[in-house]
């Protein structure tokens, strides 16, 4: 399975903003099943460590926790609290940990596959992250875009 990727990080008002669209050559039901398979996350995404969840599936109230090891010298601790989830349609989340903010992912069938439209805002919630944004903003944006690319590529890995 090969995905198409379109999106880029920008810096605005002291935060990273991202909007992107991805297409995967898998039926929506199959794609949804793959992204709800939390046991495969660390296989798909080797840069994700210490991953755990409070419940099964992309459902309201579930909290996903993990450590992201991006291609920059810093480990990010992230918490994703799901809300406003509609199976096969939309997942929304509030973010905590080293990054704060919110994220939304919309899913629909398109051209025999699954289109995923995403948007999120990331706030630098800790002093090291705020310092990184101050002194190395281009590196921070570059690292974020690489993690997004690796996340998209990883969805096809481990199946």
N, C-alpha and C positions, 0 to 999 in steps of 0.2 A: 504494500500500500504506500503510495507517495502522496504527500500533501502539498498544496500550494499555499504560500504565505504572502500576505500583504499587510504591512503595518510598521510603525516606527514610533519610538519614544520621543517625547518632547519635554522640555522643562518650562513650566509656567507657574507663576505665583508660589515659588518655593516647593514645588512637587513635580514628580514625574507623572505625565499623562500619557496614556497609551490607548490607541484605537486600532484595531486590526480585524482582518477577515481571513479565514482559512477555509480551505475546501479539502475534504477527505473522501477518497473513493470507497466509501463504506456506507451501507444503508444506515439511516438514523438510529434504528433500534440496535444494530450491531455496534455502532459508535458509542452510543449511550452505555451499553453494557461494558464496553472496554474502559470508559472513563470512570465507571463506578467500581471497577475491579481494583480496589485499594491494595490488595495483596501484591499486585504487579507494579505498583508505583515505583518502588526502588529499583526494579529491574528495568523499567522503561526510562527512568530518570536517575542515573547513577550519581548525579550531583545533589539528589535529595536524600538526606540522612535523617535518622531518628523519626521516621514518619509514623504517626498514629492518628486514630480517629475516635470520636465518642460513640459513633453508630455506623451502621452500614448505609451506603448510598448517598446520593446527592439529594438530601432531604432537609427541610426546615429544621433548624436547631442543631444539626450536626456540626461538630468542630473538628477541623483537620489541623494537625500541628506537625511541623517538621523544621529541619535546618537545611537551608539552601547553601551550597558551596559553589558560588559563581566563579567565573574566570578572573576574579580580582581577589586580592588578599584579604578577604573578610567573610565570615560566615554569618548568614542572616537567619535569625530565628523568626518564624512566621506562624501566625495563627489565622485560620480562615473560618469564620463563623457564617454558615449558610443560612439564608432566609429567602423568602419569596421564590421558592423552587417549584417549578412546574415541570413534571417529567416530560422529557423529549422536547422541551420548549425553551425554558429559561432557568438560569441559576444566578442568584445574587448573593453577595457576601460582603461582610465587613471584615477588614483586615486588622490584625494586631501583631505585637511583637516588635521587632526592630523597625518595621514599616507599619504605618497605619494607612487607612484609606478605605476604598470600596471598589468592588468589581462586579461586572455583569457579563454574563455569557448567554447569547441567544443561539439556539440551534434550529435548523430547518433543513428539509430535504431539498436538494438542488442538483439538477443534471445527473441523476443516478447516484448521488453521494450525499454527504452531509456538509452543510455550510455552518461554520461557527463564527459569529460576530462577537467581538469582545471589546470592552472598554473598562479601564480602571484608572484610578488616581492613587498614587503612592506618596505618603508623607514620610519624611525622615523622622522617625519617632525617638531615636536614641542619639546621644551626643556623638558617638563615632559616625553614625550615618549623616548627621547634619554637617559634621566636619568634612566628610568625604564629598558631600554635595557642594560645599564651599570651595574646596581646593582641587577637586578632581571631577567636576561635573561631566565633562565629556567622557571620561572613563566610566563613570557611573551609568550614563545613558548607553554607552557601548555595551557594558556588561549586562544591562537589563535586556537589550535587544538580543544578545547572544543566548541568554537564558530562555527567552521566548522562542527563538529558533530551535533550541535544543528540546524545549517542551513539546513543540509541535512535532518534531522529528521523533521524539520518544514515544508518542502515542502509537506509532507503528511498530515499535520495538517490543520484544518480549511476548509476542502473540504466537 
